[in-house]
Amino acid sequence: MPPSVEDRLQDILRTTAKIEALLAGLTLDQFADDELLRMAIERYLEIICEASRRLPEAIKLDAPDINWQGMIDFGNILRHAYRSTEAEAVWNIIHNHLPPLKSFVERRMATSGG
């Protein structure tokens, strides 16, 4: 059975929490210099991008401030153009795009009882 909408939302929240824990107290330079950490974070972002891609359009319409297509595109970059992924771009997404997504998912889960 494929994952439910709630499963996908939970995946986003759990994976975002893992990213936050791994990056707590780190600087961009520390992140950029740690290849293993970067690879782990990029994998977590792939999960978030894929879970987001599979959310129903009706849910995405409830959050027009989130760049859903940008997330899909970035997931494709992580999967297919991984050699060109820059640490600064990943850092920017984590710090500027994940917080609104996390907030939206938390609100959505609270109102749906999930």
JOURVEN-V478015 format. One record per residue. N is the residue number from 0. SS is DSSP state (H for helix, E for strand, L for the rest). PHI is phi in radians with two decimals (999 if undefined). D_FIRST is the distance of its C-alpha to the first C-alpha in whole Angstrom. Layout:
# JOURVEN-V478015
N|SS|PHI|D_FIRST / N|SS|PHI|D_FIRST
This chain:
# JOURVEN-V478015
0|L|999|0 / 1|L|-1.19|4 / 2|L|-1.05|7 / 3|L|-1.39|9 / 4|H|-1.02|12 / 5|H|-1.10|13 / 6|H|-1.05|12 / 7|H|-1.15|13 / 8|H|-1.12|16 / 9|H|-1.11|16 / 10|H|-1.03|16 / 11|H|-1.09|19 / 12|H|-1.12|21 / 13|H|-1.09|21 / 14|H|-1.24|21 / 15|H|-1.07|24 / 16|H|-1.09|26 / 17|H|-1.13|26 / 18|H|-1.08|27 / 19|H|-1.02|30 / 20|H|-1.15|31 / 21|H|-1.18|31 / 22|H|-1.70|34 / 23|L|-0.96|35 / 24|L|1.38|39 / 25|L|-1.60|39 / 26|L|-1.70|41 / 27|H|-1.00|40 / 28|H|-1.08|42 / 29|H|-1.11|40 / 30|H|-1.08|37 / 31|H|-1.09|38 / 32|H|-1.46|40 / 33|L|-1.89|37 / 34|H|-1.07|35 / 35|H|-1.10|33 / 36|H|-1.10|32 / 37|H|-1.02|32 / 38|H|-1.10|29 / 39|H|-1.12|27 / 40|H|-1.11|27 / 41|H|-1.09|27 / 42|H|-1.12|23 / 43|H|-1.08|23 / 44|H|-1.15|24 / 45|H|-1.03|21 / 46|H|-1.08|18 / 47|H|-1.09|20 / 48|H|-1.11|20 / 49|H|-1.19|17 / 50|H|-1.08|15 / 51|H|-1.15|18 / 52|H|-1.05|18 / 53|L|-1.56|14 / 54|L|-1.25|16 / 55|L|-1.08|17 / 56|H|-1.00|20 / 57|H|-1.04|21 / 58|H|-1.23|21 / 59|H|-1.09|22 / 60|H|-1.16|25 / 61|L|-1.29|26 / 62|L|-2.37|27 / 63|L|-1.18|29 / 64|L|-1.35|31 / 65|L|-1.58|28 / 66|L|-1.45|28 / 67|H|-1.08|25 / 68|H|-1.14|26 / 69|H|-1.07|28 / 70|H|-1.16|25 / 71|H|-1.07|23 / 72|H|-1.08|26 / 73|H|-1.16|27 / 74|H|-1.03|23 / 75|H|-1.14|25 / 76|H|-1.08|28 / 77|H|-1.06|26 / 78|H|-1.41|24 / 79|H|-1.99|27 / 80|L|-2.15|30 / 81|H|-1.02|30 / 82|H|-1.24|34 / 83|H|-1.82|35 / 84|L|-1.31|33 / 85|L|-1.66|36 / 86|H|-1.01|36 / 87|H|-1.12|38 / 88|H|-1.15|35 / 89|H|-1.11|32 / 90|H|-1.03|34 / 91|H|-1.07|35 / 92|H|-1.10|31 / 93|H|-1.07|31 / 94|H|-1.55|34 / 95|H|-1.96|34 / 96|H|-1.93|30 / 97|H|-1.22|28 / 98|H|-1.00|30 / 99|H|-1.16|29 / 100|H|-1.12|26 / 101|H|-1.03|25 / 102|H|-1.06|28 / 103|H|-1.07|26 / 104|H|-1.11|22 / 105|H|-1.06|24 / 106|H|-1.10|26 / 107|H|-1.08|23 / 108|H|-1.15|21 / 109|H|-1.15|24 / 110|H|-1.40|24 / 111|H|-1.64|21 / 112|L|1.41|21 / 113|L|-1.57|19
